[in-house]
Amino acid sequence: MKIGIVGLGYVGLPLAVEFAQAGHDVVGVDTSQGRIAAVERGDSFIEDVPDERLQSVSDRLRASTHYDHLRDADAVIIAVPTPLTENREPDLGPLVAAGTSLAGVVGKGQLVVLESTTYPGTTREHLVPLLEESGLAAGRDFNVAYSPERVDPGRTDHTLRTTPKVMGGLTQACLERAVELYSEVCDEIIQVSTPEAAELSKLLENVFRSVNIALVNELAILCDRMGIDVWEVVDAAATKPYGFMRFDPGPGMGGHCLPVDPFYLAWKAREFDMPTHFVELAGEVNQKMPYFCVDRITRALNEHAKPVRGSKVAILGVSYKPGVGDLRESPALKIIKLLSRSGANIAYHDPHVPDLSEHNLTSEPLDSVLDGADVAAIVTAHPDLDLERVVREAPLVVDFRGVTRGIEAPNLVRL
Ligand SMILES: NC(=O)c1ccc[n+]([C@@H]2O[C@H](COP(=O)([O-])OP(=O)(O)OC[C@H]3O[C@@H](n4cnc5c(N)ncnc54)[C@H](O)[C@@H]3O)[C@@H](O)[C@H]2O)c1
């Protein structure tokens, strides 16, 4: 098959490589010249795709900014961003742009699959009308399906191939085409009756995580007031062999999905006179966490008779989760902004993030970031962080990830 992938990011690039490895000709289309050039050079910008893997499929994977190359593709998969506007409403701009460009090249017999996370109805109400501008009819002249992506950057125990893939087609024939396509790279396909059911299933997964993270985060704030160790509480509850699923508190939610996707559902629900309380409340609690972290750092400094203004705060880990360099919606950015506003001198250490240009900061080695620091805050604990050394060398350590459990020291404070 010849397969087109629109949007070569965290979702699109691994998918492109997987299809190429399965022996198909793949054309990736992206609006970013830089990304296209990098793919053509065999230079990966996604941590889950090592350069060698990208280079191993160089004879079957082409990349371009031109949609024309998709004209004779058997199938086209769309994986463009679905962000929020400044007012936290769905921004379908990239999806509309991709659909409009695709309308110019979509052909009879083609299959178009949307993978971007979005609210129920997007495929049918937005993408299909755009594609039908071509003069062809969806479900008759070409096929359309929706299949949400479940990739979790940095995860190695579950892969694209071993993670079941949910799929809904505009018609039964659309679904069958999509199942046939994805069977090339996925072991198990879960068929649902409509694109809407598939769209909503993805949002349920993300809302579920967001709500449960908010629950333990709120509990962490309560534990702080009550003088109870929240980690001990979570560890104890997690010993129940049924009816409990562990979620850990932390400095707030990051990444492209959890802080964004639930609001797609909340927005759509309003059309049905339905406020989604759980979604909104979870968002509210999770958004509060960076403020709570700044308050916790401030109190810890105060206990050492130091003000925030003029203190050197060493932030350890700024990406949104361990082992990756993804900064999107990272709570560390908010914490840095709030502390800077209060007059703190910020330095940071993150081997995955060489610089934070918006804050005019570059990552420092651990010894230099700890040198002269008044407090070190563990915001994201990358696997190779030398915790013993941090606790030994910093006069004060605030751990927002619970990774120092097992270390007892008078200069150590945990969430
Ligand atoms: N990152 C994740 O872990 C993850 C997981 C599951 C689902 N998703 C969803 O998948 C979708 C894509 O996310 P991502 O993380 O891969 O985003 P990304 O920003 O990493 O990649 C998207 C790519 O699309 C390109 N693009 C934007 N507009 C375009 C257009 N009109 N035509 C062609 N290319 C265009 C961008 O240049 C970028 O390279 C989103 O809806 C996201 O919610 C992401």
Ligand as a Chemical Component Dictionary entry (heavy atoms), coordinates in Angstrom:
data_LIG
# 
_chem_comp.id                   LIG 
_chem_comp.type                 NON-POLYMER 
_chem_comp.pdbx_formal_charge   0 
_chem_comp.three_letter_code    LIG 
# 
loop_
_chem_comp_atom.comp_id 
_chem_comp_atom.atom_id 
_chem_comp_atom.alt_atom_id 
_chem_comp_atom.type_symbol 
_chem_comp_atom.charge 
_chem_comp_atom.model_Cartn_x 
_chem_comp_atom.model_Cartn_y 
_chem_comp_atom.model_Cartn_z 
_chem_comp_atom.pdbx_ordinal 
LIG N1  N1  N 0  1.525  13.336 21.992 1  
LIG C1  C1  C 0  0.779  12.380 22.498 2  
LIG O1  O1  O 0  1.223  11.697 23.433 3  
LIG C2  C2  C 0  -0.601 12.062 21.956 4  
LIG C3  C3  C 0  -1.217 10.880 22.395 5  
LIG C4  C4  C 0  -2.464 10.556 21.906 6  
LIG C5  C5  C 0  -3.112 11.439 21.034 7  
LIG N2  N2  N 1  -2.505 12.597 20.646 8  
LIG C6  C6  C 0  -3.237 13.459 19.715 9  
LIG O2  O2  O 0  -2.692 13.339 18.416 10 
LIG C7  C7  C 0  -2.750 14.586 17.717 11 
LIG C8  C8  C 0  -1.357 14.994 17.277 12 
LIG O3  O3  O 0  -0.561 15.188 18.435 13 
LIG P1  P1  P 0  1.024  15.202 18.414 14 
LIG O4  O4  O 0  1.450  15.106 19.838 15 
LIG O5  O5  O -1 1.531  14.219 17.429 16 
LIG O6  O6  O 0  1.265  16.701 17.872 17 
LIG P2  P2  P 0  2.654  17.314 17.323 18 
LIG O7  O7  O 0  2.552  18.773 17.519 19 
LIG O8  O8  O 0  3.798  16.559 17.897 20 
LIG O9  O9  O 0  2.633  16.978 15.766 21 
LIG C9  C9  C 0  1.685  17.491 14.896 22 
LIG C10 C10 C 0  2.353  17.819 13.566 23 
LIG O10 O10 O 0  1.347  18.282 12.670 24 
LIG C11 C11 C 0  1.922  19.306 11.871 25 
LIG N3  N3  N 0  0.848  20.102 11.276 26 
LIG C12 C12 C 0  0.114  21.103 11.823 27 
LIG N4  N4  N 0  -0.802 21.551 10.954 28 
LIG C13 C13 C 0  -0.654 20.814 9.821  29 
LIG C14 C14 C 0  -1.307 20.803 8.552  30 
LIG N5  N5  N 0  -2.332 21.608 8.292  31 
LIG N6  N6  N 0  -0.879 19.919 7.624  32 
LIG C15 C15 C 0  0.147  19.075 7.893  33 
LIG N7  N7  N 0  0.803  19.046 9.055  34 
LIG C16 C16 C 0  0.400  19.901 10.016 35 
LIG C17 C17 C 0  2.820  20.052 12.828 36 
LIG O11 O11 O 0  3.824  20.779 12.132 37 
LIG C18 C18 C 0  3.417  18.897 13.651 38 
LIG O12 O12 O 0  4.628  18.406 13.094 39 
LIG C19 C19 C 0  -3.401 15.569 18.691 40 
LIG O13 O13 O 0  -4.774 15.595 18.449 41 
LIG C20 C20 C 0  -3.140 14.917 20.032 42 
LIG O14 O14 O 0  -4.124 15.294 20.989 43 
LIG C21 C21 C 0  -1.248 12.922 21.082 44 
# 
loop_
_chem_comp_bond.comp_id 
_chem_comp_bond.atom_id_1 
_chem_comp_bond.atom_id_2 
_chem_comp_bond.value_order 
_chem_comp_bond.pdbx_ordinal 
LIG N1  C1  SING 1  
LIG C1  O1  DOUB 2  
LIG C1  C2  SING 3  
LIG C2  C3  SING 4  
LIG C2  C21 DOUB 5  
LIG C3  C4  DOUB 6  
LIG C4  C5  SING 7  
LIG C5  N2  DOUB 8  
LIG N2  C6  SING 9  
LIG N2  C21 SING 10 
LIG C6  O2  SING 11 
LIG C6  C20 SING 12 
LIG O2  C7  SING 13 
LIG C7  C8  SING 14 
LIG C7  C19 SING 15 
LIG C8  O3  SING 16 
LIG O3  P1  SING 17 
LIG P1  O4  DOUB 18 
LIG P1  O5  SING 19 
LIG P1  O6  SING 20 
LIG O6  P2  SING 21 
LIG P2  O7  DOUB 22 
LIG P2  O8  SING 23 
LIG P2  O9  SING 24 
LIG O9  C9  SING 25 
LIG C9  C10 SING 26 
LIG C10 O10 SING 27 
LIG C10 C18 SING 28 
LIG O10 C11 SING 29 
LIG C11 N3  SING 30 
LIG C11 C17 SING 31 
LIG N3  C12 SING 32 
LIG N3  C16 SING 33 
LIG C12 N4  DOUB 34 
LIG N4  C13 SING 35 
LIG C13 C14 SING 36 
LIG C13 C16 DOUB 37 
LIG C14 N5  SING 38 
LIG C14 N6  DOUB 39 
LIG N6  C15 SING 40 
LIG C15 N7  DOUB 41 
LIG N7  C16 SING 42 
LIG C17 O11 SING 43 
LIG C17 C18 SING 44 
LIG C18 O12 SING 45 
LIG C19 O13 SING 46 
LIG C19 C20 SING 47 
LIG C20 O14 SING 48 
# 
